[in-house]
Amino acid sequence: MSPQPPSVSRRLARVLLAAVLAAASCVAAVGVALTAAVVTASPAAAATTHDNTVFAFGSATFHGSTESIALPHPLAAMAATANGAGYWMVAQNGAVFSFNAPYHGGIAGFPLAYPVVGITATPTGGGYWIVTSDGSVFPFGDAHWYGAMTHKHLNAPIKALIPGPGGKGYWLYAGDGGVFGFGGVKFYGSTGSMRLNRPIVSMASTPSGKGYWLVAADGGIFGYGDARYHGSTASIRLAAPIVGMARTGSGRGYWLAGADGGVFGFGDAKFKGSAAGFVPYGSHITQLVGMPDGAGYRMLALRNIPDVVLMHPGWTGPAVIDVQRRLASMGYWLNGINGVFDADMQQAVYAFQKVNNLPRTGNVDAATQAAFRTAFRPRPRSTTGTLFEINKTKQVLMYVINGTVVYVWNTSTGNEHPFVTQGQHEIAHTPEGLFHVLSQINALDIAPLGTLWRPKFFTNTGVAVHGDPPSNVPPYPASHGCARISNAAINFIWAAGIMPLGTTVWVYV
């Protein structure tokens, strides 16, 4: 979902309920302005502060980082101010951290369908754009919205946003080298149709804005428009893959940075320093950010994200809390983050496995562990409005606001088997279509086919979303037609007031 200018605050206000509800499951930083003593621009000096996530070289200065902050979500990217004297960092959940730079806003608490991957300053430094991997664009300050890739087919995730001349437009580029222009920028070419040896990892525009370079992880350079080729590392045996690119002020050269902190200069790009040998253990360089004057650069080092621990129901402790937080951050509802792998947490694991097309074991097994490396909030079928979706194929129930999933629950719908009730032969079928909550019972309803806890009926034939003990909500269709969820889940829905009479329920396969 991408906002239309200049209505970011209004759109965020419309999903305030979602943000409040999400806060019950997962803590998110909203935005922090931080300051630190400026240290000399060398890795050794930065290391003495125990603050090694930012390395500054040449005319770049160090103003601090989030190294000492316990972040609920990993950092994604950084951007320099217009004069290069400060910088912003953004986390995958959209929280923005300012260092010697004005804070213009963030999207932490907004239930994103895809993670934030980049932040880019406007040429004036009076604002910035935040972009997610599906190509959604969120402008803040004096940044304008010119378009986005939201709800469009992408062959590879979006990597970042590059502003055009004067900030009158921008390009988005993807991991396959696809380039997408919005506003007053032109398309000069891309590697989107090429068979690359390694994915595209960075992009830089020329000073005129009439061209750009793309660089691949092996250091291969692809120039378009007035972007001239000055050399590459494609023929060099690299110790680590290339992760970033920055051009000089003249545009007659550029630097490439490796994940190990190594820096390679081409054209008039003079070597200013390297973080090789200084990157903390368990971290890697992810970005190279050039100074506006072209006389220096900063490097961002991020921690490697560890795998979740293999586990099953009955586990307790910090490793369980880690999994619970990751599930909650993607919208999978939990009955509290309590460090206990109980039956309610297993319901969330079932839902995660269903959405990610995994075997529905209910355990955090090897396949589930691997999925956590790349999985993010699921996408619904609807794009506007507030409603509940029942995906019969996935067997999940989703609470959706304006095309963004707020919560996901494991559900069990009709098993399509024949049965007899009160002398009538029926099929255990959950009907597809658009419905509305017609009636509800805030108690245990004793029906001919069994008991329904606090049901929300959405057909006049008695089909409802209702609670059951977790043992009666398996990861496969098992009901007579209703959508079963756990008792704790339906209790939450009632307490939060998110499924009142009249609520739309969309059932589909």
ChimeraX attribute file (.defattr): number of C-alpha atoms within 10 A of each C-alpha:
attribute: neighborCount
match mode: 1-to-1
recipient: residues
	/A:1	22
	/A:2	19
	/A:3	18
	/A:4	17
	/A:5	15
	/A:6	16
	/A:7	14
	/A:8	19
	/A:9	13
	/A:10	12
	/A:11	15
	/A:12	17
	/A:13	13
	/A:14	13
	/A:15	19
	/A:16	15
	/A:17	16
	/A:18	22
	/A:19	20
	/A:20	12
	/A:21	17
	/A:22	22
	/A:23	15
	/A:24	14
	/A:25	21
	/A:26	22
	/A:27	16
	/A:28	21
	/A:29	18
	/A:30	16
	/A:31	20
	/A:32	17
	/A:33	13
	/A:34	16
	/A:35	14
	/A:36	12
	/A:37	9
	/A:38	13
	/A:39	18
	/A:40	16
	/A:41	23
	/A:42	20
	/A:43	22
	/A:44	14
	/A:45	17
	/A:46	22
	/A:47	17
	/A:48	10
	/A:49	14
	/A:50	11
	/A:51	17
	/A:52	25
	/A:53	22
	/A:54	26
	/A:55	32
	/A:56	28
	/A:57	23
	/A:58	18
	/A:59	18
	/A:60	26
	/A:61	23
	/A:62	24
	/A:63	24
	/A:64	25
	/A:65	22
	/A:66	19
	/A:67	16
	/A:68	12
	/A:69	7
	/A:70	8
	/A:71	14
	/A:72	18
	/A:73	21
	/A:74	16
	/A:75	24
	/A:76	22
	/A:77	25
	/A:78	26
	/A:79	26
	/A:80	26
	/A:81	24
	/A:82	19
	/A:83	13
	/A:84	23
	/A:85	17
	/A:86	21
	/A:87	26
	/A:88	25
	/A:89	24
	/A:90	27
	/A:91	27
	/A:92	23
	/A:93	28
	/A:94	32
	/A:95	26
	/A:96	26
	/A:97	25
	/A:98	24
	/A:99	23
	/A:100	19
	/A:101	21
	/A:102	17
	/A:103	20
	/A:104	16
	/A:105	22
	/A:106	25
	/A:107	26
	/A:108	21
	/A:109	24
	/A:110	25
	/A:111	28
	/A:112	26
	/A:113	22
	/A:114	23
	/A:115	22
	/A:116	28
	/A:117	25
	/A:118	26
	/A:119	28
	/A:120	25
	/A:121	27
	/A:122	27
	/A:123	20
	/A:124	14
	/A:125	20
	/A:126	17
	/A:127	21
	/A:128	29
	/A:129	25
	/A:130	26
	/A:131	27
	/A:132	30
	/A:133	24
	/A:134	24
	/A:135	29
	/A:136	23
	/A:137	26
	/A:138	28
	/A:139	28
	/A:140	24
	/A:141	17
	/A:142	18
	/A:143	26
	/A:144	22
	/A:145	23
	/A:146	16
	/A:147	22
	/A:148	24
	/A:149	20
	/A:150	15
	/A:151	14
	/A:152	9
	/A:153	9
	/A:154	16
	/A:155	12
	/A:156	16
	/A:157	19
	/A:158	26
	/A:159	23
	/A:160	25
	/A:161	27
	/A:162	23
	/A:163	26
	/A:164	25
	/A:165	18
	/A:166	13
	/A:167	19
	/A:168	17
	/A:169	20
	/A:170	26
	/A:171	23
	/A:172	24
	/A:173	27
	/A:174	27
	/A:175	22
	/A:176	24
	/A:177	29
	/A:178	21
	/A:179	20
	/A:180	21
	/A:181	22
	/A:182	19
	/A:183	16
	/A:184	15
	/A:185	19
	/A:186	17
	/A:187	15
	/A:188	15
	/A:189	17
	/A:190	20
	/A:191	18
	/A:192	17
	/A:193	9
	/A:194	10
	/A:195	9
	/A:196	15
	/A:197	10
	/A:198	16
	/A:199	18
	/A:200	28
	/A:201	25
	/A:202	27
	/A:203	27
	/A:204	23
	/A:205	24
	/A:206	24
	/A:207	18
	/A:208	14
	/A:209	18
	/A:210	17
	/A:211	21
	/A:212	25
	/A:213	24
	/A:214	25
	/A:215	26
	/A:216	27
	/A:217	23
	/A:218	24
	/A:219	28
	/A:220	19
	/A:221	22
	/A:222	20
	/A:223	22
	/A:224	18
	/A:225	16
	/A:226	17
	/A:227	23
	/A:228	18
	/A:229	16
	/A:230	15
	/A:231	17
	/A:232	20
	/A:233	20
	/A:234	15
	/A:235	10
	/A:236	9
	/A:237	9
	/A:238	14
	/A:239	11
	/A:240	16
	/A:241	20
	/A:242	31
	/A:243	24
	/A:244	29
	/A:245	27
	/A:246	27
	/A:247	31
	/A:248	25
	/A:249	19
	/A:250	14
	/A:251	21
	/A:252	17
	/A:253	22
	/A:254	26
	/A:255	26
	/A:256	25
	/A:257	28
	/A:258	28
	/A:259	26
	/A:260	24
	/A:261	28
	/A:262	19
	/A:263	21
	/A:264	22
	/A:265	22
	/A:266	19
	/A:267	16
	/A:268	16
	/A:269	23
	/A:270	17
	/A:271	15
	/A:272	19
	/A:273	20
	/A:274	23
	/A:275	27
	/A:276	16
	/A:277	11
	/A:278	16
	/A:279	24
	/A:280	19
	/A:281	9
	/A:282	11
	/A:283	17
	/A:284	20
	/A:285	29
	/A:286	22
	/A:287	28
	/A:288	28
	/A:289	24
	/A:290	28
	/A:291	27
	/A:292	20
	/A:293	15
	/A:294	21
	/A:295	18
	/A:296	27
	/A:297	28
	/A:298	29
	/A:299	25
	/A:300	28
	/A:301	26
	/A:302	24
	/A:303	17
	/A:304	12
	/A:305	10
	/A:306	9
	/A:307	13
	/A:308	20
	/A:309	14
	/A:310	16
	/A:311	18
	/A:312	17
	/A:313	16
	/A:314	10
	/A:315	14
	/A:316	15
	/A:317	11
	/A:318	12
	/A:319	16
	/A:320	24
	/A:321	17
	/A:322	17
	/A:323	24
	/A:324	26
	/A:325	22
	/A:326	19
	/A:327	26
	/A:328	25
	/A:329	26
	/A:330	25
	/A:331	28
	/A:332	27
	/A:333	27
	/A:334	26
	/A:335	18
	/A:336	16
	/A:337	19
	/A:338	16
	/A:339	18
	/A:340	19
	/A:341	23
	/A:342	16
	/A:343	17
	/A:344	22
	/A:345	27
	/A:346	21
	/A:347	27
	/A:348	23
	/A:349	29
	/A:350	27
	/A:351	27
	/A:352	30
	/A:353	23
	/A:354	20
	/A:355	20
	/A:356	18
	/A:357	12
	/A:358	14
	/A:359	14
	/A:360	17
	/A:361	15
	/A:362	22
	/A:363	20
	/A:364	22
	/A:365	16
	/A:366	12
	/A:367	14
	/A:368	23
	/A:369	16
	/A:370	13
	/A:371	19
	/A:372	18
	/A:373	12
	/A:374	6
	/A:375	17
	/A:376	19
	/A:377	23
	/A:378	21
	/A:379	17
	/A:380	20
	/A:381	14
	/A:382	17
	/A:383	14
	/A:384	12
	/A:385	12
	/A:386	20
	/A:387	21
	/A:388	25
	/A:389	22
	/A:390	27
	/A:391	20
	/A:392	21
	/A:393	13
	/A:394	21
	/A:395	23
	/A:396	25
	/A:397	26
	/A:398	26
	/A:399	23
	/A:400	24
	/A:401	22
	/A:402	17
	/A:403	20
	/A:404	28
	/A:405	27
	/A:406	29
	/A:407	25
	/A:408	27
	/A:409	26
	/A:410	32
	/A:411	31
	/A:412	29
	/A:413	32
	/A:414	21
	/A:415	17
	/A:416	16
	/A:417	14
	/A:418	11
	/A:419	13
	/A:420	11
	/A:421	9
	/A:422	7
	/A:423	7
	/A:424	7
	/A:425	10
	/A:426	13
	/A:427	14
	/A:428	20
	/A:429	18
	/A:430	23
	/A:431	18
	/A:432	14
	/A:433	11
	/A:434	12
	/A:435	17
	/A:436	19
	/A:437	19
	/A:438	17
	/A:439	16
	/A:440	18
	/A:441	13
	/A:442	11
	/A:443	10
	/A:444	13
	/A:445	15
	/A:446	10
	/A:447	9
	/A:448	8
	/A:449	12
	/A:450	8
	/A:451	14
	/A:452	21
	/A:453	22
	/A:454	22
	/A:455	26
	/A:456	28
	/A:457	21
	/A:458	24
	/A:459	16
	/A:460	10
	/A:461	8
	/A:462	15
	/A:463	20
	/A:464	24
	/A:465	26
	/A:466	26
	/A:467	25
	/A:468	19
	/A:469	14
	/A:470	20
	/A:471	10
	/A:472	15
	/A:473	22
	/A:474	21
	/A:475	24
	/A:476	20
	/A:477	24
	/A:478	20
	/A:479	22
	/A:480	23
	/A:481	23
	/A:482	28
	/A:483	28
	/A:484	34
	/A:485	26
	/A:486	25
	/A:487	20
	/A:488	15
	/A:489	22
	/A:490	22
	/A:491	17
	/A:492	15
	/A:493	15
	/A:494	15
	/A:495	10
	/A:496	12
	/A:497	10
	/A:498	17
	/A:499	21
	/A:500	16
	/A:501	15
	/A:502	13
	/A:503	17
	/A:504	19
	/A:505	24
	/A:506	21
	/A:507	18
	/A:508	16
	/A:509	11
